[in-house]
């Protein structure tokens, strides 16, 4: 049995890239009327979802911590 997947865009946080109408966007999205989650996906010009990832708040915070540490190291290497 095929299930219809619903997507309610709560908020767009950033458009990371646009190419020929396709966009890669960071959004807050509710999938299938669930709790809103952080969502990073490519979107077609028609608004269909392509490849990407959806993260819970805990996963998003862990990602933020990892990115913060990574860029602190990169910035320190650039200065040294």
C-alpha positions in Angstrom: 0.0 0.0 0.0 1.5 3.3 -1.1 1.4 6.1 1.5 1.1 9.8 0.5 3.9 11.8 2.0 3.0 15.3 3.1 5.4 18.2 3.7 4.5 21.5 5.4 7.3 24.1 5.2 7.3 26.0 8.5 10.2 28.3 7.7 13.0 28.7 5.2 16.3 29.4 7.1 18.7 29.6 4.2 19.1 29.0 0.5 22.5 27.5 0.1 22.6 27.1 -3.6 20.5 27.7 -6.7 21.2 26.2 -10.1 18.8 26.2 -13.1 15.8 26.6 -10.7 16.9 23.8 -8.4 17.7 25.0 -4.9 19.4 23.5 -1.9 17.6 24.9 1.2 17.8 24.6 4.9 14.2 24.7 6.2 12.1 23.8 9.2 9.6 21.2 7.9 6.8 19.0 9.3 6.7 15.7 7.4 3.3 13.8 7.6 2.0 16.2 10.2 4.8 15.3 12.6 6.9 17.5 14.8 8.9 20.1 12.9 12.5 19.1 12.1 15.5 20.8 10.5 15.6 19.8 6.9 18.3 20.1 4.3 17.2 19.1 0.8 17.4 20.0 -2.8 14.1 21.1 -4.4 13.0 21.1 -8.0 11.6 24.2 -9.7 8.2 22.6 -9.3 8.7 22.3 -5.5 9.4 18.6 -5.3 11.9 17.3 -2.8 15.1 15.6 -4.0 18.1 14.2 -2.1 18.6 15.4 1.4 18.5 14.8 5.2 16.1 15.6 8.0 17.4 16.0 11.5 15.8 16.1 15.0 16.7 18.9 17.4 19.3 16.7 19.1 20.9 15.7 15.8 20.9 19.3 14.7 22.6 20.4 17.9 25.3 17.7 17.5 25.9 18.8 13.9 26.2 22.4 15.0 28.7 21.4 17.7 30.7 19.4 15.2 30.7 22.2 12.6 31.7 24.8 15.2 34.7 22.8 16.3 35.6 22.0 12.7 35.6 25.7 11.6 37.4 26.8 14.8 40.2 24.4 13.7 40.2 25.6 10.1 40.3 29.2 11.1 43.2 28.5 13.5 45.1 26.8 10.7 44.4 29.7 8.3 45.8 32.1 10.9 48.9 30.0 11.7 
